[in-house]
Amino acid sequence: MTTTNFPSGITSFGVPVIGSGTIPVAPTYWFVDSVNGSSGNLGTFDSPYAALSTAITNCAAGDVIVLKASHAETLAAASDITINKAGLQIIGLGTGATRPTFTFGTAVGASIVISSAS
């Protein structure tokens, strides 16, 4: 494999990709899909949970929750979702209209609470 020489003495194998972000490394990935998920599922890619709150309940600190494309939830009450695990990452898949959405219902106090660090 050849190298690419950049100014200031920097050499790279291939072309570095800037702005692609990091791939989170965590003990467990949990998947959520309101279209094809169920609360009784395992939280895996092929058997996702239906609601974010179920994934939060079952995950550990430092885990990653992935909301699949077109996931949608309506929050009707205060603290419908409480993020209470330190270092938890929640990632949404999809682009444009298929990005995950959260709709706050008619209750004035409908909310998402973040009560942990990181």
N, C-alpha and C positions, 0 to 999 in steps of 0.2 A: 504494500500500500504506500502511496506517495504522500508526502506532507505538503501543506500549504504554509508558506512563509509570510508572516504579517510584519508590519513595521514594529520597531522597538524590540526585535528579537523573539517575538512570539511565534511558535510553530504549532500547527495543529494537524492531526490526521483528518482529512476531509474538511468540510466547511462547518464551523460551529453554528448552531441555531440559537439565535438570541430572541428572547421574548416568548419562548414556548412554555415557560413555567417549569415547575418541578413536579415530578410524579410523587404523590404522597406515599410514604411507606408507613404502614400501620399494621397492627396485629390482625385486624379483621375489617373487611369491607362488607357493608350491609346495603342492600338495594331496596328501593321503595318505588312502587308504581301503582297509582290509583286506578289505572285502566285494567291491569291484569293481576294486581296483587290481592292478598288476603291477609287478615290479621293472624290467621293460623299457619301461614307459610313460614319458611325457614329464613327469609331475608336474603336469599342468594339471588344471583342474576336471573336464574330460571324460575325461582320461586320467591318473588319479592313480597315484602310487606305492602299493605295498602296505604298506610299512614306513617308520616314522619314520627309521630309520637311513639308508635310501636317500636320503630327502629331505635329511638333514643332510649327507651326503657330496656331494650335487650343488649345495647352496645356497652362497651367499656370506655374509659377515658383514653383518648388518643386514637380511637377508631375512626373510620371514614364511612360516612353515609352518602350513597349516590342516589339522587333523585332521577329516575329515568325520564326520557323525553315525554312530554305531554302530561306529566304528573300534575294533578291539581287538587287542592284542598280548600275548603271553606271553613274558616274559624268563627265559631259562634259565641265563645265566651272568653272571659279573662283567663290567661294562662292555658289556653287550649294546647299550646305547645310550650314546653319548658325545656330549654337546653341546659342541662345540669351536669354534664360530663366534661372535665377539663381536657383541653386539647382536641376536642371533637371537631372534625372537618365535615362540612356538608357541601356536596358538590352537585350542581344541577347540569344535566345533559340536555342537548337539543339546541336549536337555533331559532330565532324569530318567534313565531307563534307556537313552536313546540317546546319552548323553555318551560320549566316547571313554574306554576303560579300558585299564589296564596291569595284568597279573597277573604277580606274581613267582613263578616256578616253584619246583621243589623244591630247587634249588641254594641253599645257604646264602648264597653271595656274589652272587646275582643283584642287579644294580644298574643305576641310571641315573647316569652321571657327568657333572657340569657342570664343565668345565675352562677356561672362558673368561669374560671380563668382560662385564658388562651383560646 
